[in-house]
Amino acid sequence: MGTIYVTDRDGLEHEIAAQEGENLMEILRDGGLPIEGICGGVCVCSTCHVYVAKDWITKSGTRDDDEQVMVEDSGSYQDSSRLACQIEFTPVLEGMRLTLAPEF
């Protein structure tokens, strides 16, 4: 079990328990944060759009082409944009910080 730190859309930070092997969308949703994940985590919507803190961008992996298209089309793209469903929690991400993107 690990921990991630998430800033919600109101600017409040939450400490969320994270289970290795789950994707961040599941972790955020199970932690009570307002993440829709309409597509169920298959990278065809952007309702789990997050901004990864600068220090965690490299550790969280890279966007593939499909994810890149989805975050760019979200209307709130930033260089640190990711879809939470595309990031699997591993021990490397212990203490990760991210922010929920504006609702689509």
N, C-alpha and C positions, 0 to 999 in steps of 0.2 A: 504494500500500500504506500502511496506517495501523496504529495500535496502540490496543487497548483494555485496560483493567485490570480483572480479574475476581477477586473474592474468592469462594473455593469454600466448601462447607458445613463445612469444617474450619477456616475462618478464614484460609487461606493465599491470598496474592495471586498472580495469574498475569498475565504480560504476554503478550497474544495478538495475533498479526498479523491484520489485518483488511483484506479486499479490498473496495473500493468496489463497491456493487451487490449484495453478498451480505447476507442478513438475519443478525441476531445469533445466531439459533439455529444456522445453518450454521457461522458463525465459531467459536462456542463448541464445537460438536461436533467440528469439524475441528481445533480447538486441543487436543483431548484431554480436555475437561471432561465430566463426567457429565450431559449434557443428552440426554434421550430423544427428544423431538420426535416422539412416536408418530404424530401426525396428518400429519407431513410438512410442517408449516408453514401449514396452512390454517385455523388458529384454532378448532379443535374439541376441543382438549384443553388441559391446562395444564402439560404436562410440560417446558416451556421457560420456566417462570415465573422472573422475575428481579426484583430491586429496583434501580431506577436511582438512582444517587447524586443528592442534592438539586440540585447544580449542573448536572446534565444532564437533569433532568426536562423542562424546556421545550424543549430542543434535540432531544430524542428524539421529539417529536411527541405527539399525544394518542391516547388509547384510543378506538376506535369502540365502538358498543354491544355487539357480539359479544365483543370482547376484554374489555370491562368485566364482562360476565356470567361469563366464564371465570375471570378473576382473583378475582372475588368468591367464586366457588364453590370455589376452590382449597383453602380451609381455612387459608391463611396470607396473606391479603390485607393489604396496606399501601397507603397513599396513593401510594407510589412503585412499585407493582406494574405490571409490563408482561409481555407474552408476547414473548420474544426473537424469535420468528418474525415479529412484526409491526413490527419496527424494522429498516429498511434502513440499512446503514452508508454514510455519506457523509463527505466531508472535515469537515463541521461536527462530527462525532462523534469526531474525532481526540482521543485521550487520555481517552475516556469511561471512567467507573468504574461498575461494577455488582456486585451480589452475587447468587449463586444462591439462590433461595428453597428452603426445605425440600422434600424429595421428597414428592410427592402420595400 
